[in-house]
Amino acid sequence: MSNMVVSSTAILARRLPTYDNSKKNDSQGKHKHRKQHGTSHPVLLDVVDEERMQGKEWEWEKSGEYGRRAMQCGENLSKTLHFFGISNPLDIIWSHATNSSAKLERALSKGSSVMFLEADVNWGSCGSLKDIAVMAHPPSRTSDLTFQEFCLRVVEHNRVCPHNARVGVKFDFKDPRCIVPCLTFLREL
């Protein structure tokens, strides 16, 4: 993956509520965060984590893993800003919903100022291929671009272009069936 910057986090500059973890259970016995009234803190990264999707959020936070991963996200943000030679995440130029071959080619074209591609990954079909990860936003489940084609095109672009023209990628996984095959593919890329 050396030729593709991949982020499973959304780079944001917004204010999110703080939460009080002292109230661990709701009426169904599941862990639930409670908002503290009137307080908030700036958050630069929303962390998307497989463990949270599997309902293990309490063990994850209790173990201190939440803080460790939040620090890693801050380090990743610093590396990203340094990579692009900017000081503010709001200066990142995005191509949003880069879910088609045409939009991907426009974002990767010579002279494009795009730094990061945001793309939606859904479970669906591409031409005659069925039940695969495709680049599509719900409710659509069809695309002219598979996840693998998207990644290979970005890797090729980053391999041949000048360093300052490379792009990063932020994926929005819209269907949980996509996660394991896509992350396996990325690991082997």
Residue, then its C-alpha position, 0 to 999 in steps of 0.5 A: m500500500s505504499n503508493m496509496v494513502v488510505s484513511s478509514t477516518a473522516i477528517l473533520a473540523r467540528r465540535l462534538p459533544t463530550y460523553d459521560n461514561s459513568k452511566k454504562n447501561d441503558s434499560q436493555g443492559k447495553h452500554k450507552h454514552r450520555k451527553q453532558h449538558g453544555t460541554s463540547h470539545p473539538v474533534l478532528l477525526d471520527v474513528v471508524d472501528e470494526e470492534r465498535m461495529q461488533g458491539k464491543e465498544w465498552e471493552w474497547e473504551k474501558s481498556g484505554e484503547y480509545g485514547r490510544r487510537a485517538m492519539q494514532c488518529g492525531e498522528n495520522l492527521s499530522k502526517t497527512l497535513h505534512f504529506f500535502g504541505i498544509s497546516n489546516p485540515l480545512d485546506i484539503i481539497w476533496s473529490h466527494a462521492t468519487n463513485s464512477s469511472a468518469k468522476l475518478e478519472r476527472a479527480l486524477s486528471k493532470g492539473s487536478s488539485v484534488m488531494f483526497l478522494e472520498a468514495d462510498v463502498n457498497w455491496g452490489s454489482c458491476g456489469s456482469l459481476k454480482d455480489i462484490a464491493v462496488m463504488a456506489h452510494p445507497p440506495s444504488r447497488t450498481s456501479d461501473l467501478t468495482f472497489q478493486e478497480f478503484c484501488l488499482r487505478v489510484v495506486e497506478h496514478n500515485r506510482v506514476c505521478p509526481h509526489n505532490a500530485r498523489v492522492g489519498v483515499k477515504f472510504d465510506f463502507k455502506d454495507p458491512r459485507c464489504i469490509v472484510p474482502c476490501l480490507t483483505f484486498l488492501r492488505e495484499l495490495 
